[in-house]
């Protein structure tokens, strides 16, 4: 394989800690730089924090050129949607993740819904709105609960499950009129509420071929018993007992393969981590709640704990077009990630504790 001595990981959360920790274990790597990293990454061997924001693409490029970085691995969604992969690729630096066009799968929920409709990928019935009055008129005649989503990126927090019209109306006002999530709420996606068991299905994709990773499940609601507001994730575990080999094949055949083939057909081939957030009905039918164009945080943490294979070699296989046949190995034991959150999260809360 190509020489990979220096790796740059973009991001600063638990996901990036887990990715850089696993990359640093590779025999191919001398140093992993993390931008900006966090107090946890600063304690690891072979890992160096760099004080550059994940969203400062020009500074990241400047650093990568100066340090002769061999591989860039992008953690969060913002830089991907803003074209970090396109910019690094243009310079001839390997950057693992989807292009800006392909990252629309996460960057715009309306785009993702239209895409799923076109390629017959199972998902909840929906309507999208850019006019608050029209959205409210639709919600007046809806059967509750309903799900109201900001179209754009809202750090995993732009989703509200409305139990009645009053809640739904309030969420429309907050997102569209009060701009609670900035421009992310200019368009709303309103969809039927799906019941069942959630699962995260994450795979590595080389543009054509797919390698599924270990199954995992995260928990979005802030409080015990799955009550409270939805967050970016309140812990995860792997593997998920109800996703067996036969069910994994069903998810691959009905969701993952049509998605990757559809993206290539639409002229935006997808390379990187592809995350499908699924709802599994009581009849064992999977539907897509959302796509993410990167590894999920917190799912990365238990999955990286269980990964026995070399992550650098896995990523290289995505550039070589050989990911489908990679002999990936897993620790059979269960891994569990637990989150401590500041009181008041995800709304108003103290930071820096």
Rosetta silent file (secondary structure, phi, psi, omega in degrees, C-alpha in Angstrom):
SEQUENCE: XXXXXXXXXXXXXXXXXXXXXXXXXXXXXXXXXXXXXXXXXXXXXXXXXXXXXXXXXXXXXXXXXXXXXXXXXXXXXXXXXXXXXXXXXXXXXXXXXXXXXXXXXXXXXXXXXXXXXXXXXXXXXXXXXXXXXXXXXXXXXXXXXXXXXXXXXXXXXXXXXXXXXXXXXXXXXXXXXXXXXXXXXXXXXXXXXXXXXXXXXXXXXXXXXXXXXXXXXXXXXXXXXXXXXXXXXXXXXXXXXXXXXXXXXXXXXXXXXXXXXXXXXXXXXXXXXXXXXXXXXXXXXXXXXXXXXXXXXXXXXXXXXXXXXXXXXXXXXXXXXXXXXXXXXXXXXXXXXXXXXXXXXXXXXXXXX
SCORE:     score description
SCORE:     0.000 S_00000001
   1 L     0.000  163.996  178.105    0.000    0.000    0.000 S_00000001
   2 L   -60.375  153.185  178.564    0.971    3.663   -0.327 S_00000001
   3 L   -72.898  127.862  176.662    3.159    5.094    2.430 S_00000001
   4 L  -128.033   92.586 -178.179    1.057    6.821    5.100 S_00000001
   5 L   -93.553  -38.619 -175.615    3.338    8.321    7.730 S_00000001
   6 E  -121.872  126.940 -179.620    1.381   11.431    8.726 S_00000001
   7 E  -119.098  139.243  173.742   -2.388   11.582    9.195 S_00000001
   8 E  -112.905  121.050  175.177   -4.545   14.644    9.876 S_00000001
   9 E  -102.699  126.972 -177.982   -7.888   14.069   11.626 S_00000001
  10 E   -97.831  121.075  177.964  -10.316   16.980   11.332 S_00000001
  11 E   135.174  174.086 -174.298  -12.585   17.572   14.356 S_00000001
  12 L  -143.407   18.630 -176.810  -12.538   17.742   18.131 S_00000001
  13 L  -104.029 -165.478  176.760  -15.112   15.400   19.691 S_00000001
  14 H   -64.394  -33.665  177.337  -15.310   11.875   21.043 S_00000001
  15 H   -60.436  -46.642 -177.442  -15.624   10.590   17.472 S_00000001
  16 H   -69.825  -32.052  175.095  -12.314   12.175   16.485 S_00000001
  17 H   -61.668  -47.384 -179.037  -10.656   10.871   19.647 S_00000001
  18 H   -63.875  -43.101  179.818  -11.762    7.325   18.762 S_00000001
  19 H   -64.256  -46.492 -177.305  -10.681    7.669   15.102 S_00000001
  20 H   -68.586  -36.052  176.377   -7.265    9.156   15.921 S_00000001
  21 H   -60.214  -42.656  179.882   -6.693    6.560   18.690 S_00000001
  22 H   -73.437  -40.631  177.999   -7.350    3.763   16.171 S_00000001
  23 H   -62.150  -37.540 -178.936   -5.308    5.408   13.362 S_00000001
  24 H   -67.089  -19.931  178.211   -2.360    5.855   15.747 S_00000001
  25 L   -77.588  -13.086 -176.268   -2.306    2.066   16.303 S_00000001
  26 L   -68.805  139.941  177.105   -1.516    1.497   12.611 S_00000001
  27 L   -69.357  -14.620 -178.068    1.979    0.250   11.762 S_00000001
  28 L   -86.705   -8.000 -169.885    1.884    2.639    8.785 S_00000001
  29 L  -111.917  133.237  172.778    1.545    5.792   10.918 S_00000001
  30 L   -93.953  -45.733 -176.676    4.194    7.860   12.716 S_00000001
  31 E  -141.171  138.197  171.095    2.033   10.809   13.815 S_00000001
  32 E  -112.793  119.712  174.802   -1.667   11.645   13.928 S_00000001
  33 E   -96.339  137.313  178.856   -2.456   15.360   14.072 S_00000001
  34 E  -121.605  126.194 -178.391   -5.942   16.310   15.303 S_00000001
  35 E  -119.228  111.584    0.198   -7.454   19.710   14.499 S_00000001
  36 E   -90.610   -7.560 -175.986   -8.443   20.985   16.990 S_00000001
  37 L    72.354 -168.789 -179.533   -8.595   17.792   19.093 S_00000001
  38 L  -153.910  176.993 -179.243   -9.531   17.880   22.776 S_00000001
  39 L   -57.976  -27.843  178.419   -7.978   17.254   26.228 S_00000001
  40 L   -70.320  -45.697 -178.741   -8.459   13.500   25.691 S_00000001
  41 H   -64.804  -28.400 -177.560   -6.577   13.329   22.383 S_00000001
  42 H   -68.789  -15.088 -178.359   -3.683   15.302   23.915 S_00000001
  43 H   -92.281   -6.332 -173.211   -2.949   12.418   26.310 S_00000001
  44 L   -87.942  147.027  175.815   -2.523    9.745   23.581 S_00000001
  45 L   -71.997  145.418  179.338    0.786    8.514   22.210 S_00000001
  46 L    70.325    2.672 -178.669    1.580    9.457   18.577 S_00000001
  47 E  -113.612  132.751 -178.883   -1.269   12.051   18.641 S_00000001
  48 E  -126.569  127.158  175.570   -0.684   15.821   18.495 S_00000001
  49 E   -78.819  139.758  177.902   -3.416   18.479   18.826 S_00000001
  50 E  -121.544  127.575 -176.015   -3.302   21.364   16.324 S_00000001
  51 L   -80.380   66.930  173.364   -5.129   24.596   17.170 S_00000001
  52 L  -129.108  131.796  179.327   -7.045   24.906   13.895 S_00000001
  53 L   -66.611  147.621  179.597  -10.853   24.832   13.795 S_00000001
  54 L   -61.574  -24.605 -177.283  -12.473   21.967   11.874 S_00000001
  55 L   -90.561   -7.394 -177.867  -14.320   24.558    9.752 S_00000001
  56 L   -89.133   76.683 -171.822  -11.164   26.528    8.787 S_00000001
  57 H   -61.755  -40.392 -177.994  -10.495   24.631    5.556 S_00000001
  58 H   -63.264  -41.907  178.076   -7.866   27.069    4.213 S_00000001
  59 H   -66.234  -38.223  178.072   -5.776   26.821    7.413 S_00000001
  60 H   -63.141  -40.576  177.920   -6.096   23.019    7.377 S_00000001
  61 H   -64.471  -44.940  178.922   -4.826   22.966    3.770 S_00000001
  62 H   -57.581  -46.528  179.638   -1.927   25.267    4.683 S_00000001
  63 H   -63.317  -46.037 -177.210   -0.961   22.977    7.593 S_00000001
  64 H   -61.733  -39.655  178.677   -1.282   19.789    5.503 S_00000001
  65 H   -67.767  -44.302 -179.116    0.976   21.190    2.765 S_00000001
  66 H   -63.632  -36.961 -175.397    3.606   22.416    5.259 S_00000001
  67 H   -93.768    0.816 -176.470    3.654   19.115    7.164 S_00000001
  68 L    52.699   53.129  179.275    3.474   16.880    4.050 S_00000001
  69 L   -67.846  135.957 -178.195    0.355   15.111    5.359 S_00000001
  70 L   -91.352  -29.498 -175.522   -0.304   11.793    3.579 S_00000001
  71 E  -149.040  135.967  174.795   -3.944   11.271    4.562 S_00000001
  72 E  -115.023  130.709  177.040   -6.766   13.466    5.899 S_00000001
  73 E  -119.448  121.731 -173.898   -9.722   11.880    7.717 S_00000001
  74 E   -98.637  125.159  179.588  -12.714   14.176    8.275 S_00000001
  75 L   -84.423  -62.494 -172.157  -14.884   13.659   11.375 S_00000001
  76 L   -83.498  167.629 -174.127  -17.719   16.243   11.365 S_00000001
  77 H   -80.032  -34.068 -174.249  -20.289   17.051    8.700 S_00000001
  78 H   -53.532  -53.968 -179.940  -19.785   20.839    8.314 S_00000001
  79 H   -62.610  -31.158  178.650  -16.418   20.716    6.504 S_00000001
  80 H   -66.346  -47.524  179.072  -17.662   17.860    4.278 S_00000001
  81 H   -62.845  -30.958 -179.063  -20.761   19.787    3.205 S_00000001
  82 L   -88.797    9.889  168.162  -18.498   22.825    2.621 S_00000001
  83 L    88.671   24.841 -179.019  -16.244   20.952    0.187 S_00000001
  84 H   -61.176  -38.503 -178.108  -13.122   20.041    2.193 S_00000001
  85 H   -66.442  -43.392  179.441  -12.686   16.783    0.225 S_00000001
  86 H   -57.469  -43.232 -175.539  -12.954   18.568   -3.139 S_00000001
  87 H   -69.855  -43.137  178.341  -10.284   21.094   -2.088 S_00000001
  88 H   -67.648  -40.225 -179.076   -7.779   18.541   -0.756 S_00000001
  89 H   -61.731  -39.615  178.556   -8.323   16.229   -3.739 S_00000001
  90 H   -58.947  -31.333 -179.714   -7.579   19.114   -6.116 S_00000001
  91 L   -87.910   -3.135  179.830   -4.190   19.482   -4.385 S_00000001
  92 L    82.841   17.226  177.328   -3.455   15.750   -4.683 S_00000001
  93 L  -102.413  126.495 -178.909   -3.797   15.077   -0.917 S_00000001
  94 E   -64.209  124.581  179.616   -5.887   12.022   -0.015 S_00000001
  95 E  -131.492  117.273 -173.182   -8.935   13.129    1.966 S_00000001
  96 E   -89.463  114.514 -179.873  -11.358   10.458    3.135 S_00000001
  97 L   158.723  170.186  179.848  -14.980   11.531    2.910 S_00000001
  98 L   -78.633  156.689  173.147  -17.640   12.421    0.340 S_00000001
  99 L   -66.403  168.776  178.522  -17.470   15.423   -2.007 S_00000001
 100 L   -58.287  -40.808  179.666  -19.675   18.457   -1.269 S_00000001
 101 L   -62.267  -47.488 -178.443  -22.226   17.205   -3.813 S_00000001
 102 L   -68.172  -30.184 -179.190  -22.380   13.725   -2.274 S_00000001
 103 L   -71.363   -7.169  173.830  -22.513   15.186    1.260 S_00000001
 104 H   -59.003  -22.429  177.019  -25.923   16.709    0.402 S_00000001
 105 H   -53.020  -34.560  174.378  -27.299   13.369    1.631 S_00000001
 106 H  -101.733  -34.397 -173.195  -26.811   14.849    5.101 S_00000001
 107 H   -66.019  -25.160  178.124  -26.545   18.546    4.259 S_00000001
 108 L  -138.798  113.473  179.669  -30.131   18.756    2.976 S_00000001
 109 H   -66.173  -32.404  178.307  -32.910   16.565    4.344 S_00000001
 110 H   -65.825  -42.036  175.687  -35.141   17.637    1.428 S_00000001
 111 H   -59.306  -46.559 -177.771  -32.465   16.461   -1.051 S_00000001
 112 H   -61.634  -40.922 -179.648  -32.152   13.140    0.816 S_00000001
 113 H   -66.541  -43.460  177.626  -35.927   12.599    0.788 S_00000001
 114 H   -62.061  -41.529  179.329  -36.211   13.351   -2.950 S_00000001
 115 H   -61.138  -46.458 -178.914  -33.262   11.026   -3.595 S_00000001
 116 H   -64.793  -37.888  177.483  -34.835    8.191   -1.578 S_00000001
 117 H   -61.583  -46.988 -177.406  -38.145    8.663   -3.377 S_00000001
 118 H   -61.904  -42.739 -174.910  -36.440    8.509   -6.786 S_00000001
 119 L   -99.182   15.409  172.700  -34.409    5.370   -5.996 S_00000001
 120 L    55.463   46.706  177.175  -37.213    3.669   -4.022 S_00000001
 121 L   -96.618  125.164 -173.410  -35.334    3.535   -0.730 S_00000001
 122 L   -61.885  127.727  179.301  -37.770    2.928    2.161 S_00000001
 123 E  -155.865  171.824 -179.672  -38.346    6.024    4.326 S_00000001
 124 L   -69.637  147.591  173.305  -41.178    7.862    6.096 S_00000001
 125 L   -63.104  146.150 -172.233  -43.799    9.698    3.998 S_00000001
 126 E  -152.981  166.761  165.772  -43.030   13.437    3.967 S_00000001
 127 E  -138.596  148.436  173.770  -43.660   16.934    2.633 S_00000001
 128 E  -116.203  148.805 -173.971  -41.152   19.812    2.504 S_00000001
 129 E  -138.203  140.904  170.867  -42.015   23.484    3.008 S_00000001
 130 L  -116.833    3.767  177.753  -40.255   26.825    2.632 S_00000001
 131 L  -119.833  120.151 -175.840  -43.342   28.843    3.698 S_00000001
 132 H   -61.062  -35.725 -179.690  -44.301   28.726    7.407 S_00000001
 133 H   -63.295  -45.615  179.213  -48.006   29.339    6.702 S_00000001
 134 H   -63.213  -38.576  179.025  -48.187   26.383    4.285 S_00000001
 135 H   -62.216  -43.790 -178.903  -46.326   24.184    6.806 S_00000001
 136 H   -67.828  -38.722  177.981  -48.842   25.035    9.549 S_00000001
 137 H   -60.560  -41.128  178.452  -51.839   24.431    7.267 S_00000001
 138 H   -64.331  -43.265 -177.181  -50.450   20.970    6.485 S_00000001
 139 H   -68.706  -27.584  179.135  -49.834   20.249   10.175 S_00000001
 140 H   -58.619  -35.919 -174.319  -53.396   21.321   11.118 S_00000001
 141 L  -104.420   19.836 -177.273  -54.772   18.307    9.241 S_00000001
 142 L   -95.342  156.672  175.112  -52.072   15.796   10.237 S_00000001
 143 L   -92.013  126.609 -174.550  -52.352   12.718   12.451 S_00000001
 144 L   -95.375  156.436    1.944  -50.034   13.048   15.467 S_00000001
 145 L   -71.541  155.785  173.865  -47.302   12.508   16.468 S_00000001
 146 E  -125.818  158.158 -179.763  -45.506   14.177   13.529 S_00000001
 147 E  -112.000  127.163  179.108  -41.784   14.839   12.998 S_00000001
 148 E  -113.350  124.400 -175.643  -40.570   18.347   12.122 S_00000001
 149 E  -126.267  134.374  168.175  -37.000   18.643   10.794 S_00000001
 150 E   -67.970  136.079 -175.795  -34.825   21.593    9.828 S_00000001
 151 L   -64.385  -40.865 -173.166  -33.603   20.893    6.286 S_00000001
 152 L   -92.342 -168.033 -176.801  -29.963   21.882    6.859 S_00000001
 153 L   -74.726  128.295  178.701  -27.252   21.038    9.400 S_00000001
 154 L  -136.949   33.335  176.800  -28.240   21.647   13.027 S_00000001
 155 L    53.610   38.327  177.119  -25.614   19.549   14.869 S_00000001
 156 L    75.715    7.197 -173.458  -28.060   16.655   15.296 S_00000001
 157 L  -114.957    0.600 -175.110  -30.542   18.854   17.158 S_00000001
 158 L   -89.208   36.955 -178.914  -32.895   20.148   14.418 S_00000001
 159 E  -129.231  128.579  177.803  -35.513   17.414   14.840 S_00000001
 160 E  -127.172  131.509  173.065  -38.679   17.688   16.938 S_00000001
 161 E   -93.753  110.733 -177.231  -41.278   14.998   17.570 S_00000001
 162 E   -93.435  123.659 -178.967  -44.547   16.958   17.926 S_00000001
 163 L   -82.637  -17.496 -178.147  -47.265   15.247   19.978 S_00000001
 164 L  -156.425  174.807 -176.583  -49.932   17.752   18.895 S_00000001
 165 H   -63.792  -37.748 -178.905  -50.562   20.734   16.614 S_00000001
 166 H   -59.691  -44.220  177.854  -49.559   23.297   19.286 S_00000001
 167 H   -64.370  -42.013 -178.362  -46.093   21.728   19.608 S_00000001
 168 H   -64.740  -44.338 -179.923  -45.740   21.460   15.828 S_00000001
 169 H   -60.827  -43.251  179.372  -46.787   25.086   15.291 S_00000001
 170 H   -61.366  -42.452 -178.754  -44.273   26.253   17.920 S_00000001
 171 H   -66.954  -35.805  176.117  -41.458   24.293   16.251 S_00000001
 172 H   -62.133  -46.298  179.089  -42.292   25.820   12.834 S_00000001
 173 H   -61.131  -45.489 -178.264  -42.106   29.314   14.368 S_00000001
 174 H   -62.381  -44.300 -174.674  -38.829   28.551   16.167 S_00000001
 175 H   -78.094  -44.934 -171.863  -37.135   27.046   13.116 S_00000001
 176 H   -90.553  -40.065 -174.815  -38.493   29.195   10.271 S_00000001
 177 H   -93.521  -49.117 -178.076  -39.327   32.564   11.864 S_00000001
 178 L   -82.042   -9.328  178.183  -37.039   32.791   14.923 S_00000001
 179 L    56.161   44.584  179.854  -34.165   31.054   13.051 S_00000001
 180 L   -54.322  -34.734  179.658  -33.314   28.860   16.062 S_00000001
 181 L  -112.920   27.642  179.210  -30.969   26.840   13.812 S_00000001
 182 H    64.061 -141.318 -177.898  -29.966   29.726   11.510 S_00000001
 183 H   -70.146  -13.402 -179.975  -30.351   29.077    7.776 S_00000001
 184 H   -59.055  -26.875 -177.280  -30.789   25.338    8.451 S_00000001
 185 H   -97.751   13.755  178.297  -34.480   26.042    9.123 S_00000001
 186 L   -61.682  -38.736  173.288  -35.208   28.008    5.922 S_00000001
 187 L  -116.352  142.539  175.763  -36.818   24.827    4.570 S_00000001
 188 E  -116.151  146.344  169.055  -38.573   22.252    6.759 S_00000001
 189 E  -110.396  125.125  178.502  -39.202   18.569    6.163 S_00000001
 190 E  -115.277  125.353 -174.665  -42.347   17.289    7.898 S_00000001
 191 E  -138.081  163.798  178.901  -42.778   13.536    8.012 S_00000001
 192 E   -65.222  150.804  178.565  -44.805   10.740    9.530 S_00000001
 193 L   -83.790  125.465  178.969  -43.674    9.393   12.884 S_00000001
 194 L   -99.795  137.453  177.577  -42.175    5.906   12.626 S_00000001
 195 L  -107.551  150.980  177.565  -42.378    3.474   15.540 S_00000001
 196 L   144.980 -151.864 -177.566  -39.984    0.652   16.286 S_00000001
 197 E  -111.452  131.258  179.164  -36.361    0.092   17.269 S_00000001
 198 E   -84.822  146.854  171.953  -33.589    2.395   16.044 S_00000001
 199 E  -144.815  149.405  176.472  -30.285    1.102   14.673 S_00000001
 200 E  -104.295  122.086  179.182  -27.249    2.773   13.143 S_00000001
 201 E  -112.441  110.498 -174.218  -25.935    1.072   10.018 S_00000001
 202 E  -118.265  134.293 -177.736  -22.497    2.411    9.111 S_00000001
 203 E  -135.795  161.318  170.856  -20.417    1.283    6.147 S_00000001
 204 E  -103.412  134.300 -172.164  -17.231    2.212    4.300 S_00000001
 205 E  -127.588  139.199 -179.695  -17.805    3.006    0.626 S_00000001
 206 E  -108.482   13.190 -177.526  -15.326    3.373   -2.259 S_00000001
 207 L   110.137  -32.137 -178.788  -17.742    4.918   -4.766 S_00000001
 208 L  -130.459  -45.720 -172.929  -19.121    1.576   -5.968 S_00000001
 209 L  -101.885  157.662 -175.114  -18.516   -1.079   -3.324 S_00000001
 210 E  -130.531  136.069  170.309  -19.607   -1.252    0.318 S_00000001
 211 E  -120.526  110.070  178.619  -18.112   -2.842    3.430 S_00000001
 212 E   -67.472  141.681  174.548  -20.558   -2.848    6.382 S_00000001
 213 L   -94.924  178.258  179.998  -19.010   -2.100    9.776 S_00000001
 214 L   -59.017  144.133  179.437  -20.103   -3.563   13.114 S_00000001
 215 L   -70.856  153.570  178.178  -23.707   -2.769   14.024 S_00000001
 216 E  -152.423  164.904  175.922  -24.413   -0.208   16.738 S_00000001
 217 E  -139.399  131.440  175.301  -27.276    1.619   18.398 S_00000001
 218 E  -113.367  169.667 -178.414  -27.194    5.100   19.885 S_00000001
 219 L  -124.238  122.575 -172.483  -29.678    6.898   22.082 S_00000001
 220 L   -89.174  -35.780 -172.733  -30.809   10.396   21.146 S_00000001
 221 E   -72.844  142.129 -170.407  -33.096   11.465   23.999 S_00000001
 222 E   -68.473  -31.320 -171.593  -31.390   13.328   26.848 S_00000001
 223 E  -109.479  160.422  177.062  -33.036   11.536   29.797 S_00000001
 224 L   -54.536  144.827  178.801  -33.328    7.951   31.031 S_00000001
 225 L    82.816   15.092  178.497  -36.222    6.043   29.488 S_00000001
 226 L    58.046   36.105  172.908  -35.816    7.788   26.099 S_00000001
 227 E  -109.083  171.520 -179.693  -37.714   10.892   27.240 S_00000001
 228 E    90.463 -179.654 -174.136  -36.597   14.505   26.885 S_00000001
 229 E   -70.809  152.153  172.958  -35.195   16.402   23.929 S_00000001
 230 E   -72.855  141.363 -179.875  -33.346   14.810   21.019 S_00000001
 231 L  -126.593 -175.572  174.673  -29.581   15.402   21.077 S_00000001
 232 L   -73.711   -3.354  178.153  -26.587   14.530   18.911 S_00000001
 233 L   135.979  128.470 -177.417  -26.336   11.233   20.801 S_00000001
 234 L  -116.551   45.350  179.270  -26.321   10.084   24.422 S_00000001
 235 L   108.989  158.455 -177.007  -24.180    6.969   24.253 S_00000001
 236 E  -154.475  160.514  173.461  -23.994    3.866   22.074 S_00000001
 237 E  -139.247  159.881  178.416  -23.267    0.157   22.151 S_00000001
 238 E  -149.390  140.338    0.051  -22.097   -2.467   19.651 S_00000001
 239 L   -84.341  170.112  176.629  -23.088   -5.044   18.419 S_00000001
 240 L   -93.826  120.413 -173.025  -26.894   -4.783   18.140 S_00000001
 241 L   -62.636  -29.503 -174.550  -28.384   -8.193   18.973 S_00000001
 242 L   -86.410   -2.657  176.223  -31.402   -7.928   16.629 S_00000001
 243 L  -100.180   91.438  178.707  -29.356   -7.248   13.457 S_00000001
 244 L   -90.544 -177.318 -175.951  -28.282  -10.759   12.376 S_00000001
 245 H   -59.748  -41.985 -178.412  -26.640  -11.772    9.070 S_00000001
 246 H   -66.013  -40.496 -179.011  -29.956  -12.211    7.238 S_00000001
 247 H   -72.256  -34.403  175.606  -31.245   -8.834    8.394 S_00000001
 248 H   -61.565  -40.421  178.325  -27.932   -7.173    7.508 S_00000001
 249 H   -63.296  -38.904  178.585  -28.311   -8.546    3.958 S_00000001
 250 H   -62.087  -43.822  178.753  -31.849   -7.070    3.818 S_00000001
 251 H   -64.601  -41.760  178.463  -30.505   -3.626    4.828 S_00000001
 252 H   -62.142  -47.967 -175.173  -27.709   -3.902    2.254 S_00000001
 253 H   -69.237  -38.934 -172.384  -30.096   -4.979   -0.552 S_00000001
 254 H   -93.429  -23.876 -173.014  -32.924   -2.533    0.170 S_00000001
 255 H  -123.252  -58.591 -169.996  -31.052    0.536    1.466 S_00000001
 256 H   -69.747  -48.272 -179.342  -27.260    0.657    1.214 S_00000001
 257 H   -64.728  -46.969  176.711  -26.704   -0.727   -2.304 S_00000001
 258 H   -59.524  -32.890  179.866  -29.529    1.327   -3.900 S_00000001
 259 H   -67.666  -50.757 -177.246  -28.119    4.436   -2.166 S_00000001
 260 H   -66.434  -41.807  177.700  -24.532    3.968   -3.358 S_00000001
 261 H   -67.262  -37.244  178.215  -25.623    2.935   -6.875 S_00000001
 262 H   -65.371  -41.319  178.238  -28.105    5.832   -6.964 S_00000001
 263 H   -63.061  -42.020  177.705  -25.435    8.363   -5.978 S_00000001
 264 H   -64.995  -41.905  179.055  -23.146    7.070   -8.747 S_00000001
 265 H   -62.182  -34.750 -178.915  -26.065    7.150  -11.205 S_00000001
 266 L   -81.913    2.709  176.557  -26.784   10.771  -10.193 S_00000001
 267 L    81.866   20.414  176.870  -23.180   11.732  -11.021 S_00000001
 268 L  -135.959   68.207 -176.786  -21.992   12.139   -7.437 S_00000001
 269 L   -55.119  140.728 -171.622  -20.211    8.894   -6.504 S_00000001
 270 L  -102.977  120.748  172.084  -19.941    8.454   -2.740 S_00000001
 271 E  -125.608  133.397  179.449  -16.644    7.642   -1.003 S_00000001
 272 E   139.529 -166.290  171.957  -16.282    7.722    2.769 S_00000001
 273 E   -79.952  130.997  176.052  -18.176    6.586    5.826 S_00000001
 274 E  -119.991  124.944 -173.967  -21.910    6.321    5.061 S_00000001
 275 E  -115.955  121.375  172.059  -24.296    6.220    8.004 S_00000001
 276 E  -108.558  116.934  172.329  -27.943    5.221    7.684 S_00000001
 277 E   -83.724  118.781 -171.709  -30.027    5.919   10.782 S_00000001
 278 E  -114.135  150.057  166.262  -32.755    3.284   10.605 S_00000001
 279 E  -113.107  124.353 -179.420  -36.083    2.590   12.255 S_00000001
 280 E  -101.609  116.823 -177.893  -36.883   -1.115   12.385 S_00000001
 281 L   -72.976  169.669  177.653  -40.634   -1.761   12.556 S_00000001
 282 L   -63.806  -20.275  176.701  -42.251   -4.545   14.576 S_00000001
 283 L   -90.281   11.599  179.431  -42.603   -6.398   11.247 S_00000001
 284 L    64.380   33.688  176.523  -38.789   -6.191   10.837 S_00000001
 285 L  -103.545  120.646 -179.561  -39.006   -3.677    7.991 S_00000001
 286 E   -85.993  138.461  172.563  -36.173   -1.107    7.977 S_00000001
 287 E  -130.171  148.404 -178.315  -36.806    2.521    6.938 S_00000001
 288 E   -82.512  121.975  171.823  -34.278    5.361    6.722 S_00000001
 289 E   -81.507  -42.353 -178.266  -34.734    8.108    9.317 S_00000001
 290 E  -162.973  155.859  167.542  -31.677   10.029    8.087 S_00000001
 291 E  -106.848  141.958  168.471  -28.386    9.677    6.263 S_00000001
 292 E  -117.855  142.434 -175.580  -25.142   11.022    7.700 S_00000001
 293 L   -94.724   25.702 -178.260  -22.144   11.613    5.446 S_00000001
 294 L  -159.629  177.210  177.694  -19.664   10.673    8.176 S_00000001
 295 L   -69.263  142.669  178.437  -19.176    8.356   11.113 S_00000001
 296 L   -77.007  144.259  168.628  -21.708    8.885   13.903 S_00000001
 297 L  -115.630  111.322   34.225  -20.664   10.254   17.249 S_00000001
 298 L  -103.680    2.303 -174.255  -21.169    8.436   19.651 S_00000001
 299 H   -60.640  -31.483 -179.662  -21.242    5.199   17.557 S_00000001
 300 H   -52.405  -37.069 -170.748  -17.609    5.639   16.474 S_00000001
 301 H   -65.984  -55.006  176.127  -16.442    5.020   20.008 S_00000001
 302 H   -66.580  -32.922 -179.236  -17.724    1.452   20.612 S_00000001
 303 H   -66.962  -43.229  178.348  -17.131    0.501   16.947 S_00000001
 304 H   -66.109  -32.586  175.787  -13.465    1.596   17.053 S_00000001
 305 H   -60.839  -35.842 -175.409  -13.046   -0.285   20.351 S_00000001
 306 H   -88.567  -16.646 -176.383  -14.172   -3.480   18.590 S_00000001
 307 E   -72.364  119.412  178.087  -12.242   -2.996   15.327 S_00000001
 308 L   -94.336  -20.801 -178.407   -9.230   -5.345   15.222 S_00000001
 309 L   -76.618  166.363  179.416   -8.186   -4.478   11.632 S_00000001
 310 L   -80.447  117.656 -176.385   -5.873   -1.613   10.622 S_00000001
 311 H   -65.828  -33.716  177.933   -8.011    1.481    9.948 S_00000001
 312 H   -63.353  -41.943  179.226   -5.395    3.016    7.626 S_00000001
 313 H   -66.113  -36.824  176.572   -5.466   -0.134    5.468 S_00000001
 314 H   -62.383  -45.674 -179.687   -9.293   -0.004    5.403 S_00000001
 315 H   -65.568  -41.986  178.630   -9.257    3.618    4.228 S_00000001
 316 H   -59.739  -37.725  178.888   -6.571    2.866    1.647 S_00000001
 317 H   -62.785  -29.723  176.600   -8.773    0.051    0.289 S_00000001
 318 H   -70.059  -32.091  176.110  -11.492    2.676   -0.341 S_00000001
 319 H   -77.406  -28.730 -178.928   -9.057    4.652   -2.519 S_00000001
 320 H   -85.756  -12.071 -177.301   -7.935    1.451   -4.299 S_00000001
 321 L    77.695   25.312 -176.763  -11.496    0.225   -4.981 S_00000001
 322 L  -119.256   17.018 -172.170  -10.930   -3.005   -3.030 S_00000001
 323 H   -64.341  -33.578 -174.766  -12.974   -2.336    0.114 S_00000001
 324 H   -58.926  -33.976 -176.045  -15.650   -4.959   -0.632 S_00000001
 325 H  -101.095   11.656 -178.849  -13.188   -7.846   -0.259 S_00000001
 326 L   -67.139  130.293 -177.641  -11.229   -6.472    2.742 S_00000001
 327 L   -80.903   71.164 -174.834  -10.877   -9.209    5.411 S_00000001
 328 L   -68.766  142.523 -177.917  -12.155   -7.044    8.282 S_00000001
 329 L  -126.199  142.998 -177.260  -11.840   -8.442   11.828 S_00000001
 330 E  -127.441  147.444  167.954  -13.781   -7.614   14.998 S_00000001
 331 L   -72.847  130.905 -175.089  -13.418   -8.250   18.718 S_00000001
 332 L   -71.214  -19.201 -175.079  -16.424  -10.421   19.617 S_00000001
 333 L   -70.598  157.708  176.123  -17.001   -8.639   22.934 S_00000001
 334 L   -78.453  140.846  174.457  -19.632   -5.913   23.430 S_00000001
 335 E  -118.620  143.258 -174.103  -18.415   -2.319   23.635 S_00000001
 336 E  -133.503  132.525  175.126  -20.357    0.419   25.396 S_00000001
 337 E  -113.205  132.230 -178.640  -20.021    4.205   25.298 S_00000001
 338 L  -118.525  136.666 -176.987  -21.490    6.327   28.099 S_00000001
 339 L  -107.456  135.352  166.458  -22.012   10.107   27.857 S_00000001
 340 L  -105.645  124.161 -177.866  -21.828   12.671   30.654 S_00000001
 341 L  -117.089  144.415  176.810  -23.702   15.825   29.634 S_00000001
 342 L   -65.845  141.453 -178.894  -23.751   19.254   31.223 S_00000001
 343 L   -56.735  131.826 -179.229  -27.083   20.118   32.900 S_00000001
 344 L    99.098  -15.567  177.335  -29.434   21.817   30.429 S_00000001
 345 L   -59.878  140.604    8.373  -27.905   20.198   27.302 S_00000001
 346 L   -96.436   15.470 -177.356  -28.825   20.428   24.404 S_00000001
 347 L   -95.535  -99.329  178.853  -30.349   23.906   24.987 S_00000001
 348 L  -102.453  122.934 -175.925  -28.677   26.295   27.479 S_00000001
 349 L  -154.297  156.230  179.237  -25.815   24.698   29.391 S_00000001
 350 L   -78.837  141.867  177.240  -22.427   25.461   30.895 S_00000001
 351 L  -118.042  170.735  176.733  -19.310   24.497   28.905 S_00000001
 352 L    76.937   16.999 -179.698  -15.652   24.139   29.833 S_00000001
 353 L   -82.904    0.000    0.000  -16.371   21.985   32.884 S_00000001
